[in-house]
């Protein structure tokens, strides 16, 4: 039910369903946390997103990359990219799996802020951490370069993707 209300952005019903769960003594899981964070992130209620994240310490211990991804995405969507990075770094400290999706979400967030140097740093960190590049990762960093007016840098990343030693095939759409 929570996910349905989240998908339809029906926050009123989401809140009443969640309250009913609590009234019935149903324990919230890390999945519940992810759904709630995603829902409030979609409507850019960053205050509620951060409150939930802080209140659900126990659920965060169980959180996986999907739950963290909901939180990081909500922060980026609400223009809180530094908070998203802080949560990502906390995730790394806890030895949680950081994947390509999480990195590209952060890269896109820094692109929205026109912070090319941090976006590039995160892109290169992926390789250093053994997180595989894919077409989406390259498209994301190329898009950030273009947003920042660095067409030459975008071409460098495109050439890197096209090189013989690159495992990625370019998407020419």
C-alpha positions as CSV (number, residue, x, y, z in Angstrom):
1,X,0.0,0.0,0.0
2,X,2.8,2.4,0.9
3,X,4.5,1.9,-2.4
4,X,1.2,2.5,-4.3
5,X,0.7,5.8,-2.5
6,X,4.3,6.7,-3.1
7,X,4.0,6.0,-6.9
8,X,0.8,8.1,-7.1
9,X,2.4,10.9,-4.9
10,X,-0.6,10.6,-2.6
11,X,1.2,11.8,0.6
12,X,-2.0,12.1,2.6
13,X,-2.9,8.4,2.1
14,X,0.7,7.4,2.5
15,X,0.8,9.1,5.9
16,X,-2.5,7.6,7.1
17,X,-1.5,4.1,6.0
18,X,1.9,4.5,7.7
19,X,0.1,5.7,10.9
20,X,-2.2,2.8,10.7
21,X,0.8,0.4,10.5
22,X,2.2,2.0,13.6
23,X,-1.1,1.8,15.4
24,X,-1.3,-1.9,14.7
25,X,2.2,-2.4,16.0
26,X,3.7,-3.2,12.6
27,X,7.4,-2.6,12.7
28,X,8.8,-0.5,9.9
29,X,11.6,-2.2,7.9
30,X,14.4,-0.7,5.8
31,X,12.0,-1.2,2.8
32,X,9.4,1.0,4.6
33,X,12.1,3.6,5.1
34,X,13.1,3.5,1.5
35,X,9.5,3.9,0.3
36,X,8.8,6.8,2.7
37,X,12.0,8.6,1.8
38,X,11.3,8.1,-1.9
39,X,7.7,9.5,-1.5
40,X,8.8,12.6,0.4
41,X,11.7,13.1,-2.0
42,X,9.3,13.1,-5.0
43,X,7.5,16.0,-3.5
44,X,10.8,17.6,-2.4
45,X,9.9,17.6,1.3
46,X,13.5,17.5,2.4
47,X,12.7,18.2,6.0
48,X,10.5,15.1,6.2
49,X,13.1,13.0,4.3
50,X,15.9,14.0,6.8
51,X,13.6,13.5,9.8
52,X,12.7,10.0,8.7
53,X,16.3,9.1,8.0
54,X,17.3,10.4,11.5
55,X,14.4,8.7,13.3
56,X,14.9,5.3,11.7
57,X,18.4,4.4,12.9
58,X,17.6,0.7,13.4
59,X,16.2,0.4,9.9
60,X,19.3,2.2,8.5
61,X,21.4,-0.6,10.0
62,X,19.6,-3.1,7.8
63,X,19.5,-0.8,4.7
64,X,20.8,-2.0,1.4
65,X,21.9,-0.1,-1.7
66,X,18.2,0.3,-2.8
67,X,17.3,2.0,0.5
68,X,20.4,4.2,0.4
69,X,19.7,4.9,-3.2
70,X,16.2,6.2,-2.3
71,X,17.8,8.6,0.2
72,X,20.6,9.7,-2.0
73,X,18.1,10.3,-4.9
74,X,15.7,12.2,-2.6
75,X,18.5,14.5,-1.5
76,X,19.7,15.1,-5.0
77,X,16.2,15.8,-6.3
78,X,15.7,18.3,-3.5
79,X,19.1,20.1,-4.3
80,X,20.8,18.7,-1.2
81,X,23.7,17.1,-3.1
82,X,26.2,17.6,-0.2
83,X,23.9,15.8,2.1
84,X,23.6,13.0,-0.5
85,X,27.4,12.7,-0.6
86,X,27.6,12.7,3.2
87,X,25.1,9.8,3.3
88,X,27.1,8.0,0.5
89,X,30.3,8.4,2.5
90,X,28.6,7.0,5.6
91,X,27.5,4.1,3.5
92,X,31.0,3.5,2.4
93,X,32.3,3.6,6.0
94,X,29.7,0.9,6.9
95,X,31.0,-1.2,4.0
96,X,27.7,-1.2,2.2
97,X,27.8,-1.9,-1.5
98,X,28.2,1.2,-3.6
99,X,27.0,0.6,-7.1
100,X,27.0,2.4,-10.5
101,X,23.5,3.8,-9.9
102,X,24.5,5.5,-6.7
103,X,27.5,7.0,-8.3
104,X,25.6,8.3,-11.3
105,X,22.9,9.8,-9.1
106,X,25.6,11.8,-7.3
107,X,27.3,12.7,-10.6
108,X,24.0,14.0,-12.0
109,X,23.5,15.9,-8.7
110,X,26.8,17.7,-9.0
111,X,26.0,18.3,-12.7
112,X,22.8,20.1,-11.6
113,X,25.0,22.3,-9.4
114,X,27.6,22.7,-12.2
115,X,30.3,21.3,-10.0
116,X,32.4,19.5,-12.7
117,X,35.4,18.8,-10.5
118,X,33.4,16.8,-7.9
119,X,31.5,15.0,-10.7
120,X,34.8,13.9,-12.3
121,X,36.2,13.0,-8.9
122,X,33.3,10.7,-8.3
123,X,33.5,9.2,-11.8
124,X,37.1,8.3,-11.3
125,X,36.5,7.0,-7.8
126,X,34.2,4.5,-9.4
127,X,37.1,2.8,-11.2
128,X,39.3,3.0,-8.1
129,X,36.6,1.3,-6.0
130,X,36.0,-1.4,-8.6
131,X,32.5,-0.2,-9.5
132,X,32.1,-0.8,-13.3
133,X,31.5,2.0,-15.7
134,X,28.5,1.6,-18.0
135,X,26.9,3.7,-20.8
136,X,24.8,5.5,-18.2
137,X,27.9,6.5,-16.2
138,X,29.6,7.8,-19.3
139,X,26.5,9.6,-20.5
140,X,26.1,11.2,-17.1
141,X,29.6,12.6,-16.9
142,X,29.4,13.7,-20.5
143,X,26.1,15.5,-19.7
144,X,27.7,17.2,-16.7
145,X,30.6,18.4,-18.9
146,X,28.2,19.9,-21.4
147,X,26.1,21.6,-18.7
148,X,29.3,23.1,-17.4
149,X,30.3,24.4,-20.9
150,X,33.3,21.9,-21.1
151,X,32.6,20.5,-24.5
152,X,36.3,19.5,-24.9
153,X,36.2,17.5,-21.7
154,X,33.0,15.8,-22.9
155,X,34.8,14.8,-26.0
156,X,37.6,13.4,-24.0
157,X,35.2,11.2,-22.0
158,X,33.5,10.1,-25.3
159,X,36.9,9.1,-26.7
160,X,37.7,7.2,-23.5
161,X,34.4,5.3,-23.9
162,X,35.2,4.6,-27.6
163,X,38.8,3.4,-26.9
164,X,39.7,-0.2,-27.6
165,X,40.3,-1.0,-23.9
166,X,36.9,0.3,-22.8
167,X,34.3,-2.4,-21.9
168,X,31.5,0.1,-22.7
169,X,29.9,0.5,-26.1
170,X,28.7,4.0,-26.8
171,X,25.0,4.8,-27.1
172,X,24.7,7.0,-30.2
173,X,21.0,7.8,-29.8
